[in-house]
Amino acid sequence: VKDILIACVDGLKGFPDAINTAFPETQIQLCIVHMVRNSVKYVPWKDYKAVTADLKLIYQSVTEEEALQALEQFAERWDDKYPQISRSWRTHWENLNTLFNYPQDIRKAIYTTNAIESLNSVIRKAIKKRKLFPTDDAARKVVYLAIQDASKKWTMP
């Protein structure tokens, strides 16, 4: 790998810094799905739908300015009960705002790490079935065939 344009990452601490150390020009996009999941981890069910709907206004905004305004409105509404949510979004904003640099079609592909997590699951399943490989090349072939099979089901978001 010579360069990475965009890296979609979950909330693993230090991952963005590690990527930017090796590839300084890489734009980091934190997985919105992980961010929302972490945000509502301690939100009771009675507020869950309202909080997630207000978070959606942030990450589905058309522009970064709109998103920041939605974040401000979120904070005004929810900071008395859940100040950690808006604080977390502000803390991670430089790695959440990357998607606003791209058109809607690209955003659908980079806002979540679900696609790569799904592919990793397919690869793990293929490897687990065989347990032992006679050669490294045999292992590579199994991984290649698993990816080929998975790619037949892929569609653009």
Residue pairs with C-beta under 8 A, 6 or more apart in sequence:
3 23
3 25
3 26
4 19
4 23
4 26
5 26
5 27
6 26
6 27
6 28
6 29
6 98
6 110
7 16
7 19
7 23
7 26
7 27
7 28
7 29
8 29
8 31
8 110
8 111
8 112
8 113
8 116
9 15
9 16
9 19
9 28
9 29
9 30
9 31
9 95
9 113
10 30
10 31
10 34
10 113
11 30
11 31
11 34
11 35
11 38
16 28
16 30
16 95
19 26
19 28
20 26
20 28
27 98
27 101
28 94
28 95
28 98
29 95
29 96
29 98
29 99
29 110
29 111
30 92
30 95
30 96
31 111
31 112
31 113
31 114
32 59
32 96
32 99
32 111
32 112
33 111
33 112
33 113
33 114
34 112
34 113
35 59
35 88
35 89
35 92
35 96
36 52
36 55
36 59
38 88
39 51
39 55
39 85
39 88
39 89
40 48
40 51
40 52
40 55
40 85
42 82
42 84
43 51
43 82
43 85
47 81
47 82
51 78
51 82
51 85
54 70
54 73
54 74
54 77
54 78
55 74
55 85
57 70
57 73
57 74
58 67
58 70
58 71
58 74
58 89
59 67
59 96
59 99
59 111
61 67
61 69
61 70
61 100
63 100
64 97
64 100
67 97
67 100
71 86
71 89
71 90
71 93
74 85
74 86
74 89
75 86
78 85
78 86
79 86
89 96
98 110
99 106
99 107
99 110
99 111
102 110
105 156
105 157
108 156
108 157
109 115
109 156
109 157
118 150
119 147
119 150
122 146
122 147
122 149
122 150
123 143
123 146
123 147
125 146
126 142
126 143
126 145
126 146
127 139
127 142
127 143
127 146
130 142
133 139
133 142
